[in-house]
Amino acid sequence: MTTPSVLLTERRSGVLVLTLNRPEVGNAYNDELRFTFLDTLRKAEQDSEVRAVVVTGTGKHFCSGADLTGEANLTAEGYRANSQRYDWIAELQRVPVPVIAAIEGFAAGAGMALALACDVRVIAEDGHLFPAFTQRGLAPDSGVAWSLTNVVGPGQTLQWLLDAHRITATEAAGARLVQHVVPPGQALARALDIAERWAQGPTIAFALAKRQVYAALGQTLQEALRFEQDSRFLTYQTYDRIEGRKAFQEKRTPEFRGQ
């Protein structure tokens, strides 16, 4: 009997759909899933046919975090030595196309961090973001404190982390942690609608916009302005910039090529 893949991949009109596929454990990640996810993202980064990415999970939940059964014998020294543990999270910002999380059920622990590391989030009305780390006696990891602090500030971040608060979809939307709230079962459909629209856009300009946004988190205004100038220079050399101008002058919808 063939063992099913821990990560399912599908392509739809320029969109790569990555589906975490361990539903029996709420799509908790293990090393195999983490490494497969990272390898797939890195390949997508080099594939001009991939113009947007959607991340979702099989079954009831997006991702319930780390599979702790696989870490039962992990020592503190072994944990520290695993320097590549979070590369799969960081890669979501490096990949030069928009990445959308489609969240049903729980995005808990590192699963919440995974969702927050995506560029845009769609969550079902009955979904939750759950920073469960301290409830397990663990410090937060996978970049969740960084992601939360950059959106809601240190006070609210600490309130949620120390209480291990189950953040409802309504709370998440109010705090701007998610961009779309949809009826249960509709998160993937909405995410695909967005991703397919963006996949038809000026993807070079989109990639540079994404770089600008994340770079701005550590830049002064002057540094950001210089970075913008460099980015604009790059887009001025593209077919899409010329097409965008012509379409505006001719009062028609532009037909971008990602070139």
N, C-alpha and C positions, 0 to 999 in steps of 0.2 A: 504494500500500500504506500503510495507516494505521500510524503509529508507536505502539507500546504505551505506555500511561502509565507513568511512573516510580514512581508510587504508586497501588496498588490500594486501593479502599475497599469495605467490605461491612458491612452492618448485620445483627446477629443478636440479637433479643430485648433491645434496649436497649444492645447492645454495638457499638461502632464498631471494626472491624478494619482496621488500617492495615498494608499489606504493601509493603515496599520491593521494587521490581520492576526491578532491574538485575542479574539473575542471571549474565549473561555476565561481569561484573566483581565477582562476589561481593557484589552490592548496595552497592558503594562509592557514596557520595553525591557528587553534583555540585550546582551551584547550582540547577538545575531541581528536583531532588529535595528539596533543603533548603527552598526557597521554597514548593513545593507542600505539603510536610509541615507547615510552619509555618502556612500559610493554612488548611489543613484542620483543624488543631488549634484555631485561633482561631474558626473557624466552629462547631466542636463545642462550644466553651466557651459559646456563645450558644444552643445547641440543647438544650432540656429533654428531648428524646427520647434523647439520648446520656447514658447513665448509667454507662458504663465504657468504657475503651479498651484494646485489645490491639495491640501493635506486634510485627511479625514480618517475615520476609524470604522471598522466593521462592527456591526451589532449595536448595542445600547449606548456605548460610551466612546468618546473621542480617544482618551488615553488616561488610564488610572495611575500613571507615574511609573516608577521603577519597579521591576519584578523583584521584590525583596527576598523571595525564596532563592534566587540566584546569588544573593549577597550574604547569605546566612553565615558563611565562613570567611567573609572578607574582613581583614584586619585594617586598622587605621593606617598602617604603613602601606598596605596594598592599595588602599583607596588613594592615598597621596601619590603613589607611584604611577597611577593610571592617568598620565598627563593628557591623553586624548579623549578623556571621558565626555567632554562637552563639545567636541568638534562638530557633532551633528546639529547642535543648537546654533552655534556660531555660523555655520555654513548657510543657514537660512537668510542671513543678512548679506552674505557675500554673493549668493547667486543673483545674477543681474536681471532677473525678471520678477514681477510681483508674485508673492506667495500668499495665498488665502487659506485660512483655517476654517473648516466647516465643522462646528462643534455640536454634537448631540450628547445628551447625558452629562457625564463628568469629564472635565479636564482637571486632573488632580495632581498635586506634587509637581514632578518634572513634566507631567503631561500638560499642566497649566503653563509651565515655562515654555514648552514647545509651542503652544498656541500663541503666547505673547511674543515669541520670537518671529512669528509670521508677520507679514506686513499689514494685513487686514483680517478681521475676525467676524465670522457669521455664527451666531449661536441660536439654538432653539429656545423657545420661551421657557421650557422646563429644564434647561441646561444650567450647569453650575461651574464656576471656577473655584477650585478648592486648594489653597496653599497648606497642605496637610503636614508639612515638614516638622514643625515644633510639636505637633500632637504625637509624633513618633520619637520625640527626643532628639531630633536632628536639626542642624542648621539648614536654612534654605540653600538650594543649589540650582544649577542649570540656568543661572542668570535671572531667576525670578525676581530677586530684590532689585536688581538693576532695572529690569523692565518696568516693574511697578513704580519704583521711585521716579523714573523719568516721565510717567504719565500722571500719577496722583500725588506725588510728593512723599517725603519721609514719614510724616505723621500718619497718614492713612495707610501707608504701606506697613508700618509697624503695628498698627491696630489690627490689620488683617492677618499679618504673619504671626503675631503673638497669640491671637485668639484662634488661629487656624480656622478663620471664618469662611463658611461656605457662601461664596458670592453668587447671588442669583443673577439671572440674565438681566433683569431690570436694574439691579445695582451696577452691574458691569457696564451697561449702556450709559447709565447716568454718570459714571466715572470715566467714560470714554475708553474703557478697556476693550470694548467691542464696538463695531460700526453698524452691525445689522442684527436685529432680533426678528426671528421668523417663527411660524407655527412649528410644533414638533414634527420631525421627519422631513423638514424642508430646508435644512441648513445646506446640504450638498447642492441641491438644485439652485439655490440663490448664489452660492459661491461659484458655481459653474457659469451662471448668467454673467456675473461680474468678470470672471476670468476670460470667458470667450470674447467679451467686449474688448477687454484690454489686449487680448492676443491679436486683435485686428488693428491695434494702434501703432504709433511711432515708437517701436520698442527700444531704439537707441536713446531717444529722449527719455523714455520711461526709466531705463537703466541708470541714466545719469541723474534723474530726479531722485531715484532711490538712494544713490550714493550721497547726494547732497543732504538728504534728510538725516541719514544716520551719521554722516560726518559732522553735521551741525551740532550734534549733542556734545561734541568736545571742542568746538571752535569758537573763537571770538567772532564778532560781526565782520571785522576786516578780513579774517581768514575765510569766512564763509563767502564774502563778496568776491574774493580772488578765485575761490573754487568754482563759484558760479560762472565767472568770466571764462575760465578754462573749459567748463562744460559747454557753455554757449558756443565757443569756438569749435568744439568737436561736432556739435549738431549742425553748424552752418555748412559743414562739408557733406551732409547727408542728402540722399534723394528725398527722404521724408520731409525735410525742411523746405525744399523746393516745391514738392507736391502740396504741402500745407499752405504755402503762400499762393500758389496758383489756384487751389481750390477756394481759398478765401476771395480772391479777385474774381473768380468765375461763379461765385455764389453756389457752390456744390459741395457735397460731402467728399473729403479727401480719401484717396485710396492708398493707404500706407503700405510699404513693403518691408519695413524693418531694416532699411538700408540707408 
